[in-house]
């Protein structure tokens, strides 16, 4: 099997403390057809010094102000040349060998290959995020930090919506689901990355739920279904927070 080129894209801003770990995890991936793209949002700390330290291993780099995470991700994907792309944020970590496992699971007509992601609270496992593409019709059920995505699919659905500040990944995958069908997604039963709690989507969780509701309405699922799904998300989050506080 000829392995496709995968463009790993890291978007960051003021991430000097966590970025080295993310970069090191990419360099340790040992994938033969790897392109690495880093998009910095105009950092004012030592992030650019970190990037300079690893510049020999970075194929494409840009540092400039952007219009949020969606804009930064779109910018990185547009710069990439790989058949697939993989988004690894600055505070996350790629598992060794994960890219090859994902690449080998890709089918000729498939658009997205999803692995499992460990959601980490510091050094403690908070939960295991298993991809469930069929549940995109009610929530964000595909961890984008665990997926390789065909660049043609990103182009076909118009990329990430810059109007979405939190649940842009849900809308993106929902568009792929609607355009290409459930067969566009394949999954592997393997942990491919660690995701660190504490990012924007965690700090503004309920804003994210409201965006999921809007995504469902905009994609034609109807207000009744969207409000029902939103209610389930809120209820589960409240229960999970209470259990976490008591533990």
Secondary structure, 3 states (H helix, E strand, C coil): CCCCCEEEEEEECCCCCCHHHHHHHHHCCCCCCEEEEEEECCCCCCHHHHHHHCHHHCCEEEECCCCCHHHHHHHHHHHCCCCEEEECCCCCEECCCHHHHHHHCCCCCCCEEEEEEEEEECCEEEEEECCCHHHHHCCCCCCHHHEEEEHHHHHHCCCCCCCCCCCHHHHHHHHHHHHHCHHHEEEEEEEEEEEECCCHHHHCHHHHHHHHHHHHHHCCCCHHHHHHHHHHHHHHHHHHHHHHHHC
